[in-house]
């Protein structure tokens, strides 16, 4: 099994999404000895925002790209190759202002490519990254899985929607939540780790 580990939190060892993601990785590797892990750290090596030159490069067939366009498309091509090679993807996703970090959104923008990771057919769009299992390690200072704040969670619904659009429909979300709340913070991490079932 080949696992792609996508890190988006800039908090390093203090990050709850990284701690939860590492717990998922540990369980995956224990259950699948000999598995390999590739880590894509978007906090230390962020993807550039899409702008005109990059978009032009992505819409130009590889054989017709100029050297500058080849360079501009490199992030996207590499990220897609990593996804295509992976059997399982673990995505660390802290909730920032009700959504995903901008670094993770930039990665999504680079992997969503018409004709490569999805295509339009007569019956509608079809995702081309099929047969992969995705685990999302989500963290939040409040509780968003249920209760009055649930409607403010635009992390899990967004990731399930965009990954599903690309063909990755088997998505499981594990949460460390309430990390900033009295009475919740002390147990949040262990509760999240205990919830992991593969």
N, C-alpha and C positions, 0 to 999 in steps of 0.2 A: 504494500500500500504506500502511495506517495501522498503526503499531507502538505498543503500550502497553508502557512500561518500568516495571516494579515494583521499587523499591529497598527493601530491608529492613534493610540493615546500618547501624548508627549510626556507623561508623568513617570515613565520608567518603572523602577521597582516599587514606587508608591501607587501605581495604577491598579485599580480593582479589575478593570477589564483585562489587563495583562495577566494578573494573578488567576482569574477565572479561566482565561484562555489557556494558560499553562497547565491548569488542572485538567482541562479537556484533553490537551495533548498527552499528558501523562497517562490518562485512562485509555486513550486511543492506542498509544504505543504499548501499553501493558497487554491490551487485548489483541494486538497485531504485532508480534515480535518481528524485528527486521524492517519495520516501516522507516521511511525516510521523511525528513521534515525540511522544507524550504521556508525561511521566514522573510517576509517582505515588510520591513519596518517603514511605514509611511511618515512617522514622526521624525526619524533621523535622515531619511532620504525621500522627501516629499515629491510627488508628481507635480509638474508645472500645470498651471491653469490652461485650459484650451483657449487658444487665440487663433487669429486668421491663418498664420503660417502652419500651425499644427493641424488645423482642420483641413486645410488644402492638402497637406501631406497625407492625411488619413484617407481622403477621398481619391487620392491618386494611386492607381495600380502600382505595386512594388516595382515592376519592371520599368515603369515610366518615371519613377521618382528621380529628382536631382539629388546630388550628394547632400545638399542642405535638407531636402525633404526626407531623405533616409534617416538623417539624424533627428529630425523633428518627430518622426514616427516611432522612434526607438522605444520610448517608454511604453507606448501602447502595445507595440508588437511583443515586447518582452513580457508585459503583464498578461497578455492573452496566452502566450506560450506557457507561462507558469500555470494558468488556469486549465488549459487543455491537458497538461501533463498530470494534473492532480486528480486523485480519486476522492479526496476529502479536503474541504476548505474550512479552516477555523478563522473567523473574523472577530477581532476585538473591537467593540463599538461602544464607547462611552456616550452617554446622552449629554450633549452640550446645547443648552438653550432649546431643548425639546427635539433636536435633530442630531444627525451624525456630524462628526468633526469635518471641517472643510478638506482635510487631507484625504479622508475616506471618500468624500464626494468626488474629489479630483481623480482618484483611482477608478471609481465607478465610471466617470466620464471617459476614461481611457480604455476601459474594457468593453463598453457598449458600442459595438461597431456593426453597422448594417452590412450584411453579406458575409460577416465573419463570426460574430457571436449571436446574431439573430438575423432573420430575413423576413421580408414581407411576401406572403403568398396570396393567392386568390381568396383563400379562406381566412386570411388575417396573418398577424405576425407569428413567427415560429422561432423559439429559442434554440440555439445550436450547441449549447454547452450542457448536454444531457448526461444523465447517469452519474451525477456527482452528489455527494452528501455534504451539506453545509451546516456547521454549528456556529451560531453567533454568541459570543461572550459579551453580554451587555451589562453596563454598570450605570447606576444613577444615584444621585444624592437623595432623591425622593422615591416614593413607591408609585410606579406607573403601570404595573401589571394588572391592577384592579383598583377600584375605588374612584373617587372624584377626579384624580389626576390622570386616569387612564387615557382620556381623550387628548392629552398633551404628548403622548408617546408617538413621535414620528420617526423613531429609529427602527423598531421591529417591523411595523407595517411597510415602511419604505423599503427596507432591505428585502423583505419577503417578496414585495411587488417587483422590484427591479431585477433581483436574482431570478425570480420565476420567469420574468419576461425573457431572460437570457437562456432559459432552459433548466435552471437549477431550482427545481420545485420542491425538493426534499430539504427543507430548512427547519432546524430546531433552534430555538432561542433559550439560552440559560441566562439567569439574571443574578447580579449582586445589586440589590437595591436598598434604599434607605440608609446609605452610608453617611448621610449628613443629619440623620434624625435621631434624637435622643431615644434610647431604648431599642433602636434598630441597628445602629452603627456597630455595636459590639458583636452582634451575631450575623451581620449581613453577609460577610465573606464566607463563613462556614456554611451558612444556610444555602448560599449559591452553589458552593462546591458539592454539598450533599445532594443537591437536586440533579446532578449530572448523571444521566442514564444514556448509554450508547446502544 
